[in-house]
Amino acid sequence: MIIYSATRGQFNNDVLSNQIEQRIIDAFASRAGRRAPKAEITAWRNSMQYMNNVLLQTDVPDDAGVAIEYGIPLTAKRVDFILTGQDAKARDVAVIVELKQWSEVEATDKDAVVKTFVGGGHREQPHPSYQAWTYAALIQDFNETVQEDNIQLAPCAYLHNCDDASALQSSFYADHLDRAPAFARADVVALRDFITRHIRRGDQNKLLYRIDHGRLKPSKSLIDHLSGLLRGNRVFQLIDDQKLVYETALDLVKQSRLGQKQVLIVAGGPGTGKSVVAVNLLVAATEKEWLAHYVTRNAAPREVFASRLTGTMKKTHIHNLFKSSGSYIDAPANGMDVLIVDEAHRLNAKSGLYQNLGESQIKELIEAARTTVFFIDEDQRVTLKDVGSQAEIRRWAKHCGAQITEMTLASQFRCNGSDGYLAWLDHTLQIRETANLTLDGIPYDFKVFDDPHALFAAIERHNQASGKARLVAGYCWPWKGKKDKAIRDIVLPEHDFAMRWNLSDDGPLWLIKPDSINEVGCIHTCQGLELDYVGVLIGPDFVVRDGQVVSDATQRASQDRSVHGFKGLLKSQPEKALAEADAIIKNTYRTLMTRGMKGCYIYCTDAETAAYFRQRISTSLAEEPLRQVAEPRAPYNLD
């Protein structure tokens, strides 16, 4: 959808007569069905004056096309400004301009990320060149008209208020600047040259209309890239019930394309291959030229799987297939052929930055696609805001008129293929009673360490062998070193032990960064992913007293949003608060302790808790008395 479209001559008249702002406002209200935000109106008022000044002294003809606020299909993204016409060789061209009001830009050490003053503070933002290029890539990858008619796309960025372009144009961002040059306030001549290099003739072929009405389908180059990376990659091979779920899902998509909306719910525990099936479905659907997205609430699985499919840590077209669960609040009904929702137990009740938009995130996902596949493990619900459950998915599927299919993944790959270890862990964490009272006969490497240095040394040794061993912890220590790498967040003074939480620089890709062995991850950076060996620091939120697990959500760091709202709920509904927080804490450690495919090593900050775990490893240790503490602490002291 295009909010404003005109010829370059009409655009010039609207600007010079001071009508451009009102023209866009009226068109926005008519086409978007709501009033434009004040900040956008201000941006239009300023930026269109600057763009017209750029165009006034170019050879761009009056019958070139101008589009303002082009909504990219399948996304909530809008292109600020598009100029259409033909180049000197009579090829159809669309110049895409990302406009920014920023007056200053700081470089970061993150790929395609800069820092600027927005929203009342200095915040990290995508580099404008990367933003412009990804918009062009989205259009190229999914617009059949652009693909088949060989329409050339020329993206760039224009920061007309920015005087110092040194950070913006830093060589660190060279890859993105090569794809989409960035121009600052003083670069008007260079921007004019860029535009006239691409637009020399008018828009005789009605490019704007053709692009806006182009059929959506994935491009052949995108399909070939995905298929080539997945083919022969053992990490993504399917076996047994994984293959059955995969084929069933594809068959349901075929049925839904004939008219009947479908919902597939796939339940499976840690290591059953939910994510492997999900990624295979994404590739297979794209190969069939269906519109498909891989969806999670948590960014870590999206970023890691996207990077594995690209074969590089750089951002590429592949990232456009990986979406957050809040991306579909304004999505058209049945606009997607299939949404593949991994980690569905982590879904929020509502969308938006403050989780206050829409009616239900589950409803939005089902409505947005002909088929929605939910991969779920309710025992990995780790925050009070996680609402994903099979019952809730069924409820909304019926509400949306979808046919419901339910399947289970049972084959074990994580934890050395051992259902026994998972059953033992559930019993030991007192999540549910099982027959697995000890680890006798279970081929899984589980150890309890009394010294965190020894634990870390063991994890380091395993990491040297495979690069797939990391230390993680319950979120019981504040993240003081988020902006200061010298600060050690996790401090155990009795052992002279100190390490830092994972660096914010790495974001969701922390787990696969080589140097992250020297940092400690948390539930938010490792859920949905796997290692060979995991070391877990169990904090004071989980202790054992006289053989009984005592959880205490108040021992979590104040920055941990997992138990946000707990204290208020404790005062109004104490029984519900205690039960929900207990489940969150136990599920957190269950999840952390099942990240390792071959082994899990733990250190407990509480001595009696360590003795409890050690006693349950083997029958030979079962008769050893638990080491008592002098004064059992009283949980939930809110003072």
N, C-alpha and C positions, 0 to 999 in steps of 0.2 A: 504494500500500500504506500502510495506517495501522497504526502500531505499537500505540498505545493508543487505545481509544475507549470512551466511557461517557457517561452523562448528567451534567449539571452537579451533580446531587445525589450521584451515586456518586463523582464526582471529589472533591467536598468531603469525603466520608467517608474516601476513600483518603488524602487529605492530612492530615486531622485525626488519623487513626489512625497516621500515619507509615508508611503502606504504599505510597504513591504511587511512591516510588523503586523498590521491589522489583517492583511491578506492571509498571512500564515495562521494567525489566531483563529480567524473565521473558518479556514479550511480544516484546522485541527479539531475544532469543536464539531464540525460536520462529519468528518471522516473517522475520528477517534471516539466520538461520542462522549467526550468529557472536556472540561476546561483545561487549558494548558497551564502547567505550573509556572509560577512567577519567575523562577530562575531561568526557565527556558525562554520565556518572553524577553527577558533582559539579554540573554545570549543572542537571540535572533536580531534584536535591535542593534547590537554592537557588531556582530560578526558579518551580517549581510552588507553593512556599509563597507567593511574592509574588503569583502570578496568583490563587491562591485568596483571598488577602486582598483583592484588588481586587474579586473577584466577591461576596464576603460581604455587602457593603453596597450591592448593586445590586438592581434589580427583575427581574433575569434569572431566569426560572423554573427549577425543579429539573429539568424535562424538556427543557431545552435540551441540545444535543449538545456534547461535548468530544472533540476529537481531538488527540493528541500525536504528533509526528513523522510527518507525512503525506509520503510519498515522491512527488514530482511525476513522473508518467510521462515517459519519454524523457530524463530528466536524473538526475544524482546528487544533486539538491537535495532538501532536506526542510523542510517548514514546521513551525516549532516548536510552534505552538498554534493550533487553530481552534475557534471557538465558533459553533454553528449554531442557527438558529431562524427566527422571523419578526419583521418590524418592525411598526409600528403599522398599516400598510396591508395586513397579512397577506401580504407578499411574502417569499419565501424568501431568507435572508441568511446568508452565512458571513463571520464576522470573522476575519481572518488576522493573527496577532500574531507578529512577529519578536522573539525574546527575546535580549538581550545581557547578558553578565556584566560588561561594561566599566565601569570606575569613572571613566574620563576620556576625553575626546574632543577632538581638535584639528582645526580646519578646515584645508583645503588650498585651492590655487587650481585644483584639478582638478574637473571636473563629477562629482558623485555620489561623491566620494572623500574620506574623512576619515582621520585618523591616530589610532591608539590603541596601548596597550601589550598586545600579544599575543605568545605564543611566545617570551617572554624579552626582547622588545625593542619599541621603537616602530615600528610598521609601518602602511603604508597599507592601508585596507580599504574595501569599498563602504559608502556611507552606509546605515544600517539602513533608512531610509525607502525608498531606491531598491531595496534588497534585497527588502523586503516587497512593494513595488509590482510588481517584476518577477516575483515568485512568483505574484502574483494575475494578472498579464498572461499568464504561461505557462498557467495553468489556464483562463483566459478564452479564450485563443487556440486551445487544442487540446482542450478537453473539450466534447464535443457536448452532454452533459446540461446543463452550465452555460450553453451558448449557447442551446439551444432551449427550456429551461425558464425562461429569464430569471432565473437565480439571481444575486442581487446579491453582489458581493465587496467587502468593506471592509477593506483592509490597513492596518496600523499597526505601529509598533515601540515596544518598552518596554525601557528601560535602567534597571533597578531599582536598580543600584548607583551610578549616575552622579548626583552632586550638582550639578555645574555644567553646565547645558544650553545655555549661550550658543553654543558652537561647533556643537553638534548641531542647534540650531534657528536657525542663522544664515540671514539672508535670501538668502545666496548659494545655498542649497539649496532655495529657495522652491518651485521647480517640483516637486521630489520630496516636500517636506513637504505640498504641496497634495493630492497623490495619496495619500500615506500619512503621516499625522502621526506625529511621534516624541515619546514621553513619557519623561521622566527620573524619578528617585526622588521628587521633590517633586510630580510631576504626577498623583498617584493620582486625585484628584477629576476632573481633565480626562479621564483614561483611562476612568474609570467612566461619565462622561457620553457619551463616544464609543461605548462598548459598548452602553449602554442606549438610545442613539439608534437603534441598528441591531437590537438583539435585545430584543423586548418579549414575545414568546410562545415557547413551546417548539418543539422540532423534531418536529412532527407528521408531516412528509413524508419522514422518514429521509434528510435531506440528505447526511449523511456517507456512507451506503451508496451513494447515487446518484452522488455525485461520485467516490467511489473506484472505481466500476464503470462510469463513463461511457466511451463509445466515443471514441477519439481521432481527431480530424480538424481541419484548420485552419479558423478562423472565416472567415465571409464578409467581415467588415471587414478582416481581415488580407489576404485574397486581393485585395480591391478596392484596398487601399492599394498593395500590391506591383505589381499590374498597371498601375495608373495611373502610377506612377513610371517603370516600364520602357517603357511604350508611348510611342513617338515619341522616345525618348532615343537619339540616334545613337551614343553611346558603347557601347551594348549591342546594336547591330544585327549580324546574322549574315550572312556571305557565303560562297559556295563551300563548301569542305570543312568549315567550321564548321557550316553548316546540316546537312550529312550526318551529322556526329558527333552533333549535337543530336537529330535525328530518330531516329537509331539508338538513342541512349540512352533516349529515351522509349519506343520499341518494346520494348526489353529490360525496362524496368520493367513494362510491360503483361504480358510473358511471365512475369516472376518472380512477379507477383501470382496467376498460375495454378499456381504450385508450383515452378518450376525456378529456383534461385538463379543470379544472373547477376553476372559481373564484367566491366567494360569498362575496358580500358587504352588511354589516349589519349596518345601521345607527340607532343611538339612543342617546338620551340626557342623562344627569346625572341621575343615579339611575334606568335606564331602564333594568338593569341586564345584560349588555354586558359581564362583567367579569364572572358572574355566569354561563352564557351559555358557555363561552370560557373554563372555568375549567371543566365543565361537558363534553364538547366535547373532551378535552384532555384525560380524564379518559375513556370515552366510546371508543375512537379510540384505546387506549392502550389495553383495554380489548379485542378488536377484533384482537389484534396482528398486528395492523397497526403501522407504524412509524409516530409519532406525536410529535410536539413541541408546547409549548405555548411561544409566542414571543412578547416582547415589547421593545421599545427603552429605556424607563425609567426603572431603576432597581427596584424602590419601589414596583410596583405591582407584579413583578416576585418574589421578595424575600418574600413578605408578603403571597402570595398565596402558595408558596412552603413551607413556615414554617407552614401554616395551614394544609397542606396535610401531612406533616411529623408528626405533633403532638408534635414537639420539636423545639427549637431554634438551635439545632445542625445541621450541614450539613449532608445530607443523599443522597441516590441514587435519591430521588425525584428531587433534584436540577438539575440533568442532563436532565430533561425534559423541563426546563425553560431556554430560550435563549435570547440573545440580538438581536436586529434587524440587527446588522452588522455581524452576524455569518455566512452568506451564500454567501459571495463574491466568494469563490472558491468551493462552494458546487456542487456536480454532478447534472445534470439535472434530475428532477423527482426522486431524491434519497429518498425523504420523501413522505409518503402517504398524509399527511395533515400538513400544518403550520397554526396555529391559532394565528392571529396577533391582539392583543388587543391594544387599544389606537393608532390605525393606523394613526390618525391625527398627531402624534408626530414623524413620520418617517422622517429621514434625506434624503437629496437628494442623498448623496453618503455614502459609508461605510469607515471604517478605523478610526484610532485615530484622524486624522486631517480632516476627511470627504473628502478625496481626492482620494479614491479608487473606481474602478468600474464605471459603467455608471448610474445606478439608484438602490437604495435600494429596491424600489417596484418591479422592474424588477427581481432582484436577488431572492426575496421571491417567486414570481410567478414561476420562472424557476426551483427553487429548489424542488417544490412539485407538485404532481399530482393535488391536490386541495389546494387552499389558501383561508382562510376565514379572511376577514378584518372587524373588529369592529371599527366603526368610529363615531366621533362627531366633525364636523369641527369647531364648536363654542368653542372647547377646545384647539385650536391651540394657544400656549402660548410663542413661541419663533419665531424669524425671520427665523430660519432654519427649522421649521416644514413645511414639504411639502405635508404631507398626505392629499389628497382630493379625493372625489369620482371620479371627472373627471380624475385625474392623474392615479388612479387605473384602470379605464376603458381603458384609453389610452394604458397602458402597458399590460393589459389583452388581448386586441385586437392584439397588437404587438406579443404576445407570443402564439396566436392562442387558447386562452382559451374561453370557453363558460361562459358568465357573468350572474349571478343571483343577483338581488337586493331585500333586504327586510328591514323592519323597525321594531324596538322595541319601543313600545309606553307605555307599562305598567309602571307606576311610583312607585318606592319604596323609593328612596331618597326624602328628603324634605316632609316627612309625606304623601307621595303619592300625592303630590299636583302639578299638572300641572300649577295651578294658580300662585303659588309662582314663578315658573320658568319664566312664562310669565311676572309677575310683575317685576322680577329682570331684565329681558332683557329690559323692558321698562324703568326702573329706571336707569340702567347703560347706557341707550341710545344706545343699540346694535341694537334694532329693536322696532318699535312701536307695541303695543298690546292694547287690551281693558282693561287690568288689571292695572288701574291707582293707586289703593290702595290695601292693604291687607285685606280690609273688607270682612268677610265671608270666608277667606282662613285659614284653620286650621294649621298654621305653626307659631312657636314661633320665632318672629323676634324682636330684641330690639336694640336701639341705646344707647350707654353709653357715658357719658361725662368724665368719669374717667377710665383710663385703669386698675387701681387697682380693681374697682368695676366689670369690665368686667372679669378680671382674677378670682376674687372670685366666680363669677357666674359659670364660666367654671369648677372651682375646685369642687364646690358643685355637679354639674352634673357628674363629673368624679368619685366622691366617690360612686355614685349610680351604675354606669355601667362600669367604667374604659374606657369609649369611648367618652371622651370629651377632646379637645385639642385647644391650641391657635396657630394661624397661622398669617402670615403677608405678605404684599407685600414686594418684595426684595428691600427695600429702605435704608437699613442699612448695612454697611460693616460687613462681617463675621470676625471680628478681633480676636475672641476667638476660632478659629478653633483648635488651638494647646494649648490654655491656658484656662482652665475651669474657671479661676477666672474672666475673662473679661466678662462684660455684653455688648452685642452688640447693643441691641435695647434700647436706652436711650431717655426718654422723661423728660427732666429736670424740665419742668413746673409742672409736677405731681410727681416729685421725684420717677419716675418709671424706672426700669432697669431690663431687662431679657436677657438671652443669646439665640442665635440661637441654633437649635438642634445640639447635639454633633456629631462630625464626627465618633466617636467610634461606634455609632449605625447604621450609614449608612442608607440604604433603609428601615431598620426595625424600624426606629425612632417611627413611629406612634403607634406601638404595644408594645413598651417598657414601663413598668409601671412607671418608674421615669421620662418619657418624658413630664409629665404634667408640669414640672417646666421649660420647654424649649419652644421655639417658632419655629414652622415648617414653611416651605416655599412651593411654588408651586411644587418644585422638589421632596419633600418628602411626598406629600399627594395626588398628582394627581392619579386618578384611584382607590382611596380608599375611605372609608366612616367612619363616626363617628355618634354618636347620636347627639352631640352638637358641633358646631365649633364656636370659637371666632376669629374674623378677625380684625387685625390692618390695617387700610387703610392709606397708607402713602401719601407723597406729590406728588407721580406720578399720583394720581387721585384726582382732586379737582373739585368743582362746582363753577361757576361764573355766577350770574344772571340766574340761572336755567339751565345753559349749562355745560355739562361735558367738562373739559379741562384736557387732559392727557399730561404728560411730561416725556418722556423716559429718559431724562438727570437726573431725580431725582432718577433713579434706582442706586443701588450700583454698583461700577465699576466691582465687582466680578460676577455680574449677567450676564450669557452668553445669556440670553433670548433676549436681544436687542444688542448683539454683532454685530458690523457693521453698527449700526444705524447712527452714526455721519458721516461716510463716505458717506452713501447713502443720507443723508440729504443734503450734499453739491452737489452731482451729480444729484439726482432726488428728490427734496424736497417734492413734492406732494405725491409721492409713499412712501417715508420714513415716512411722517406724518400719512398717512392712515394706513400703516402696523403697525407702533408702537402703534397707537390708538387702533387698533383691538387687538394687543397683550396684552396691559394693561387692556382693558375692559374684554377680555376673561380670563385673570389671575384672576381678582376679581370675575368674574362669577364662575369660577371653585372653588376658595377658598370658596365662599359663598354658594356653593351647596354641600359641603362635609358633612354637618350635616343632618341626616335623620329627626330629630325632631325639630331642631332649629338652628338659626344663630344669634349671637350677634356681634355687631361691635363697634369699636371705631375709629373715624377719627381724624387724626392729625390736620385737618383744620376745623374750627368752622362752616363755611358756608356749607361745605360739610355734616357735621353731621346734620345741620338743614334741609338740602335738603332731606336726607334719612328719618328723623323723620317726616317731613311734608307729606311724601308719604305713611306712614304706614296706616293712617286712614282718612276717609272723615272729621272727626271732627277736624283734624289737618291741613287739606289742605289749610285753609285760613290764617294760621299763616305766617307772613312775614319771609323770609329767613334772617338770621343774616349776615350782610354784613361785608366785611373786608375793611380796609382803602385803601389799594393799591393792586389791583389785580396784581399778578405777571405776568410777560411776560414769556411765555414758551419758551424752547429751546434756552437758552443762552449758547452758546458753548464756551465762553471765559474762 
